[in-house]
Amino acid sequence: MGETALAALAGLVCGAALGAAARLARYCVMGAVEDAVYGDSFDRLRMLGVSAAVAIAGAWALIALGVFDPADTRAGRLGLAPSAAVLGGALFGYGMALVGTCAFGALARVGGGDLRSLAVVSTIGVTAYATTSGVLSPLRLWLSPPGAADPSLATTIGGWLSMPPALAAFVLALALMTLSLRGAGGRRRHIAIWGAVVGGAVALGWLATALLAGGFDAVPVESLSFAAPTGETMLYLMTEARLVAPGFTVGGVVGVVAGAALAAAWRGDSRWETSDDPRELRRQLTGGALMGVGGALALGCTIGQGLTALSVLSPMAPVVMLAILVGARAGLYVLVEGLPAARKH
C-alpha cells in the first residue's frame, strides 16, 4: 500500500473511534451545550475538556520528541483571522443548533440510519467545498487573506511563564484535565475513558500522518476534521481519486460513519429515521448549509478547530470555538425560547 492509502486507513481507524464515542458515550458538542443550558448537567462538557487535554498532551509529546513540527501543519501555519474565525464560527454554531448536532455528529447519525442526517451531510459537503474552492471561495479569501503565522499559544504562554513551549502545553493540558474532572463524581471514569478515546484519536492522527509524510506520496501532516473533508469525500466518491486523493481526512469521514454503524449494530439501536414534515427538513438543510459555509470560513469545525487545531495550540482555535458556542446558544434561544417579536404573536 502507498502512503496515501495508509493515511486513509489511519483516518478510518481514528474516525471509527469518534463514531463509536458518539454512539456509545453520546459524545457531542451540541448535546453538551444543551445539557449545560437546559439540563443543568456538565458531564458532556467535562468529556469535551478531557478530550482536549489528552489531544494537547499527545500532540505536544510528539512535538517534543521531534515527530512533527507544528509549522509543517495547516493549523500551525494559520495566522489569526478574527473576522473569519468569529463569523465562520458563529454561522457554524447557529447551524449546529438548527440541526441538533455538528458535522461530526451528523456523520455519526448517518451510521445509525438517520436519513435526515444524510441530507445534512450532503449539504455540508457541497457548501463547504463551494466555500473552500468554489463559487464562495472569494469570500473566504477576503475574510482570511494569506499572512504570516502567529506564534502558538504554547509559545505565548511559555514566554509568560518562562518555560519551553512543550512544558507550557503540558501544564495547560494538566490544568484543563483537572478542571474537567472536578466534581464529576461517579461519572469520572466514564468521562475520562471516552474523553481519552477521542483525544487519543486526534493525537494518533498526528502520529500516523507525520510518519507517512516522509514517503514518496505527498501526505500532509494533519488530523481529524469534518467540514471541508466531507465535501472532499463526496468528490472522491464521484470521481474516484481523479480530483481528490483518498487521504487521512477522507478516511476519517468514512470512519465515523463506519464506527457509528458498528456501535449502533452492537447496541441494537439502528433504525431508519426521516423528517416528520417539510418544515423540519427545511430547518435541517438550512443548518447544514450554515455549518458548511461557517466551517469553511473558520477553517475547521468543532473537531477540526476545537480539537485538532487546539491540540497544537493554534491561536485561532479558541476564538473559533468561542464563536461556535455563542452561535449555538443563540440558535437554541431562537428555537426553544423564540424571538421576542414572535412571542408577542
C-alpha positions as CSV (number, residue, x, y, z in Angstrom):
1,M,0.0,0.0,0.0
2,G,1.2,3.5,-0.8
3,E,1.5,6.3,1.8
4,T,-1.8,7.9,0.7
5,A,-3.7,4.6,1.1
6,L,-2.1,4.0,4.5
7,A,-3.1,7.6,5.6
8,A,-6.7,6.9,4.6
9,L,-6.6,3.6,6.6
10,A,-5.3,5.5,9.6
11,G,-8.0,8.1,9.2
12,L,-10.6,5.3,9.0
13,V,-9.4,3.9,12.4
14,C,-9.3,7.3,14.1
15,G,-12.7,8.3,12.7
16,A,-14.2,5.0,13.8
17,A,-13.1,5.7,17.4
18,L,-15.0,9.0,17.2
19,G,-18.0,7.4,15.6
20,A,-18.1,4.8,18.4
21,A,-17.8,7.6,21.0
22,A,-20.7,9.4,19.5
23,R,-23.0,6.4,19.7
24,L,-21.8,4.7,22.9
25,A,-20.9,7.7,25.0
26,R,-23.1,10.4,23.4
27,Y,-20.1,12.5,22.6
28,C,-21.5,15.6,21.0
29,V,-20.6,19.3,21.4
30,M,-24.2,20.4,20.7
31,G,-25.5,17.9,23.2
32,A,-23.0,19.2,25.8
33,V,-24.3,22.8,25.3
34,E,-27.9,21.7,25.6
35,D,-27.2,19.7,28.7
36,A,-25.4,22.7,30.3
37,V,-28.1,25.2,29.4
38,Y,-31.3,23.3,29.9
39,G,-30.4,20.1,31.7
40,D,-28.1,21.5,34.4
41,S,-25.6,18.7,33.5
42,F,-22.0,19.3,32.7
43,D,-20.8,15.7,32.1
44,R,-20.5,16.1,28.4
45,L,-18.8,19.4,28.7
46,R,-16.3,17.7,31.0
47,M,-15.8,15.0,28.4
48,L,-15.0,17.6,25.8
49,G,-12.5,19.1,28.2
50,V,-10.8,15.8,28.8
51,S,-10.6,15.1,25.1
52,A,-9.0,18.5,24.5
53,A,-6.5,17.9,27.4
54,V,-5.5,14.5,26.0
55,A,-5.2,15.8,22.4
56,I,-3.0,18.7,23.6
57,A,-0.8,16.4,25.7
58,G,-0.5,13.8,23.0
59,A,0.3,16.3,20.2
60,W,2.9,18.2,22.2
61,A,4.5,14.9,23.4
62,L,5.0,14.1,19.7
63,I,6.3,17.6,19.0
64,A,8.7,17.4,21.9
65,L,10.0,14.1,20.6
66,G,10.6,15.7,17.2
67,V,8.0,13.5,15.4
68,F,6.5,16.6,13.7
69,D,6.7,20.4,13.7
70,P,3.6,22.4,14.2
71,A,4.9,24.8,11.5
72,D,4.5,21.9,9.0
73,T,0.8,21.7,9.7
74,R,-2.0,23.8,8.3
75,A,-3.2,24.7,11.8
76,G,0.4,25.8,12.7
77,R,0.7,27.9,9.5
78,L,-2.5,29.8,10.1
79,G,-2.4,33.4,11.1
80,L,-5.3,34.6,13.3
81,A,-8.1,35.9,11.1
82,P,-10.6,37.3,13.6
83,S,-13.3,38.1,11.0
84,A,-13.2,34.6,9.5
85,A,-13.0,33.0,13.0
86,V,-15.9,34.9,14.5
87,L,-18.2,34.9,11.5
88,G,-17.5,31.3,10.5
89,G,-17.7,30.0,14.0
90,A,-21.0,31.8,14.7
91,L,-22.5,30.5,11.5
92,F,-21.4,27.0,12.2
93,G,-22.7,27.2,15.8
94,Y,-26.1,28.5,14.7
95,G,-26.4,25.9,12.0
96,M,-25.4,23.3,14.6
97,A,-28.3,24.3,16.8
98,L,-30.8,24.1,13.8
99,V,-29.6,20.6,13.1
100,G,-29.1,19.4,16.7
101,T,-25.5,18.3,16.2
102,C,-22.3,19.3,14.4
103,A,-20.8,17.9,11.2
104,F,-19.1,15.0,13.0
105,G,-22.4,14.3,14.9
106,A,-24.3,14.3,11.6
107,L,-22.0,11.7,10.2
108,A,-22.4,9.5,13.3
109,R,-26.2,9.8,13.0
110,V,-25.9,8.6,9.4
111,G,-24.2,5.5,10.7
112,G,-27.3,4.8,12.9
113,G,-29.6,5.1,9.9
114,D,-30.8,8.7,10.1
115,L,-31.7,9.8,6.6
116,R,-32.2,13.4,7.8
117,S,-28.5,13.5,8.6
118,L,-27.6,12.0,5.2
119,A,-29.3,15.1,3.7
120,V,-27.5,17.4,6.2
121,V,-24.1,15.8,5.5
122,S,-24.6,16.2,1.7
123,T,-25.5,19.8,2.2
124,I,-22.5,20.4,4.5
125,G,-20.2,18.8,1.9
126,V,-21.5,20.8,-1.1
127,T,-21.5,24.2,0.7
128,A,-18.1,23.6,2.5
129,Y,-16.4,22.7,-0.8
130,A,-18.1,25.6,-2.6
131,T,-16.7,28.0,0.1
132,T,-13.2,26.3,0.2
133,S,-12.5,26.2,-3.6
134,G,-15.8,27.0,-5.4
135,V,-18.0,30.0,-6.0
136,L,-17.9,31.2,-2.4
137,S,-14.1,31.0,-2.1
138,P,-13.6,34.8,-2.8
139,L,-15.5,35.4,0.5
140,R,-13.2,33.1,2.4
141,L,-10.1,34.6,0.9
142,W,-11.4,38.1,1.7
143,L,-12.0,37.3,5.3
144,S,-8.8,35.4,5.8
145,P,-6.1,36.7,3.4
146,P,-2.7,34.9,3.4
147,G,-0.4,36.2,6.0
148,A,2.4,35.3,8.4
149,A,1.6,32.6,11.0
150,D,1.0,33.8,14.6
151,P,3.0,32.1,17.4
152,S,1.2,29.2,19.0
153,L,-0.4,29.6,22.4
154,A,2.3,27.3,23.8
155,T,4.9,29.8,22.8
156,T,3.0,32.7,24.2
157,I,2.2,31.1,27.5
158,G,5.7,29.7,27.7
159,G,7.0,33.2,27.4
160,W,4.8,34.4,30.2
161,L,5.8,31.6,32.5
162,S,9.5,31.5,31.4
163,M,9.3,27.8,30.3
164,P,9.7,25.9,27.0
165,P,6.5,25.8,24.8
166,A,6.1,22.0,25.2
167,L,6.2,22.3,29.0
168,A,3.7,25.1,28.9
169,A,1.4,22.9,26.8
170,F,1.7,20.1,29.3
171,V,0.8,22.5,32.2
172,L,-2.2,23.7,30.2
173,A,-3.3,20.2,29.5
174,L,-3.0,19.2,33.1
175,A,-4.9,22.2,34.3
176,L,-7.7,21.5,31.7
177,M,-7.8,17.8,32.8
178,T,-8.1,18.7,36.5
179,L,-10.8,21.3,35.9
180,S,-12.8,18.9,33.6
181,L,-12.8,16.1,36.1
182,R,-13.5,18.2,39.2
183,G,-17.0,17.5,40.5
184,A,-17.5,14.6,38.1
185,G,-18.4,12.2,40.9
186,G,-19.4,8.7,39.9
187,R,-19.2,9.6,36.2
188,R,-15.5,10.4,36.5
189,R,-14.3,7.1,35.0
190,H,-16.8,7.1,32.1
191,I,-15.9,10.8,31.3
192,A,-12.2,10.1,31.5
193,I,-12.2,7.0,29.3
194,W,-14.3,8.3,26.5
195,G,-12.7,11.7,26.6
196,A,-9.3,10.0,26.3
197,V,-10.5,7.9,23.3
198,V,-11.5,11.0,21.4
199,G,-8.4,13.0,22.3
200,G,-6.2,10.0,21.7
201,A,-7.7,9.6,18.2
202,V,-6.6,13.1,17.4
203,A,-3.1,12.5,18.6
204,L,-2.9,9.2,16.7
205,G,-3.9,11.1,13.6
206,W,-0.9,13.5,14.0
207,L,1.4,10.5,14.6
208,A,0.2,8.5,11.6
209,T,0.4,11.3,9.1
210,A,3.7,12.6,10.5
211,L,5.3,9.1,10.0
212,L,3.9,8.8,6.5
213,A,4.8,12.4,5.4
214,G,8.4,11.4,4.6
215,G,7.4,8.8,1.9
216,F,7.0,9.1,-1.8
217,D,3.4,10.3,-1.7
218,A,2.6,13.9,-0.7
219,V,0.9,13.1,2.6
220,P,0.2,16.3,4.7
221,V,0.7,16.3,8.4
222,E,-2.9,16.6,9.7
223,S,-5.5,15.1,11.9
224,L,-9.3,14.9,12.1
225,S,-11.7,17.5,10.7
226,F,-15.2,17.1,9.3
227,A,-16.4,20.2,7.4
228,A,-14.5,20.6,4.2
229,P,-13.3,16.9,4.3
230,T,-17.0,15.9,3.9
231,G,-17.0,17.7,0.6
232,E,-13.7,16.1,-0.4
233,T,-15.2,12.7,0.4
234,M,-18.2,13.3,-1.8
235,L,-15.9,14.5,-4.6
236,Y,-13.8,11.4,-4.2
237,L,-16.8,9.1,-4.3
238,M,-17.9,10.7,-7.6
239,T,-14.5,10.9,-9.3
240,E,-12.6,8.0,-7.9
241,A,-9.4,9.9,-6.9
242,R,-9.2,11.8,-10.2
243,L,-9.7,15.1,-8.4
244,V,-9.3,14.2,-4.7
245,A,-6.9,11.6,-3.3
246,P,-8.5,9.5,-0.5
247,G,-6.1,10.6,2.2
248,F,-6.4,10.8,6.0
249,T,-9.4,13.2,6.3
250,V,-11.4,11.3,3.7
251,G,-10.7,8.1,5.7
252,G,-11.8,9.9,8.9
253,V,-15.2,10.9,7.4
254,V,-15.8,7.3,6.3
255,G,-14.5,6.0,9.6
256,V,-17.0,8.0,11.7
257,V,-19.9,6.5,9.7
258,A,-18.5,3.0,9.9
259,G,-17.7,3.3,13.6
260,A,-21.1,4.6,14.5
261,A,-22.8,1.9,12.4
262,L,-20.8,-0.8,14.2
263,A,-21.6,0.7,17.6
264,A,-25.3,1.0,16.7
265,A,-25.4,-2.6,15.5
266,W,-23.7,-3.8,18.7
267,R,-26.2,-1.9,20.8
268,G,-29.1,-2.9,18.6
269,D,-30.4,0.7,18.2
270,S,-30.0,1.1,14.5
271,R,-33.2,2.4,12.8
272,W,-34.2,4.3,9.8
273,E,-35.4,7.8,10.5
274,T,-36.5,10.7,8.3
275,S,-38.0,14.1,8.7
276,D,-41.5,14.5,10.2
277,D,-42.6,17.2,7.8
278,P,-41.2,19.7,5.2
279,R,-40.6,22.3,7.9
280,E,-38.2,20.1,9.8
281,L,-36.4,19.2,6.6
282,R,-36.0,22.9,5.7
283,R,-34.5,23.6,9.2
284,Q,-32.1,20.6,8.8
285,L,-30.9,21.7,5.4
286,T,-30.6,25.3,6.4
287,G,-28.5,24.3,9.4
288,G,-26.3,22.1,7.2
289,A,-25.7,24.9,4.7
290,L,-24.7,27.3,7.6
291,M,-22.3,24.6,9.0
292,G,-20.7,24.0,5.6
293,V,-20.1,27.7,4.9
294,G,-19.2,28.5,8.5
295,G,-16.8,25.6,8.9
296,A,-15.0,26.5,5.7
297,L,-14.7,30.2,6.7
298,A,-13.5,29.3,10.1
299,L,-11.1,26.7,8.6
300,G,-12.5,23.9,10.8
301,C,-15.4,22.6,12.8
302,T,-15.9,21.6,16.4
303,I,-13.4,18.8,15.8
304,G,-11.1,20.4,13.2
305,Q,-10.7,23.6,15.3
306,G,-12.0,22.5,18.7
307,L,-9.6,19.5,19.0
308,T,-7.2,19.2,16.1
309,A,-6.1,22.8,15.8
310,L,-6.4,23.3,19.5
311,S,-4.1,20.3,20.1
312,V,-1.2,22.2,18.5
313,L,-2.5,25.3,20.4
314,S,-3.3,27.4,17.3
315,P,-4.3,30.9,18.4
316,M,-7.3,30.7,16.1
317,A,-8.8,27.6,17.7
318,P,-10.2,29.1,20.9
319,V,-11.6,32.1,19.0
320,V,-13.5,29.8,16.6
321,M,-14.7,27.6,19.5
322,L,-16.0,30.5,21.5
323,A,-17.8,31.8,18.4
324,I,-19.3,28.4,17.8
325,L,-20.6,28.2,21.3
326,V,-22.1,31.7,21.1
327,G,-23.7,30.8,17.8
328,A,-25.1,27.6,19.2
329,R,-26.5,29.3,22.3
330,A,-28.2,31.9,20.0
331,G,-29.7,29.2,17.9
332,L,-31.0,27.4,21.0
333,Y,-32.6,30.6,22.2
334,V,-34.4,31.2,18.9
335,L,-35.5,27.6,18.6
336,V,-36.6,26.9,22.2
337,E,-37.5,30.3,23.6
338,G,-38.4,32.2,20.4
339,L,-37.7,35.7,19.4
340,P,-39.4,38.4,21.4
341,A,-41.4,39.6,18.4
342,A,-42.6,36.0,17.7
343,R,-43.6,35.5,21.4
344,K,-45.9,38.6,21.2
345,H,-47.9,36.9,18.5
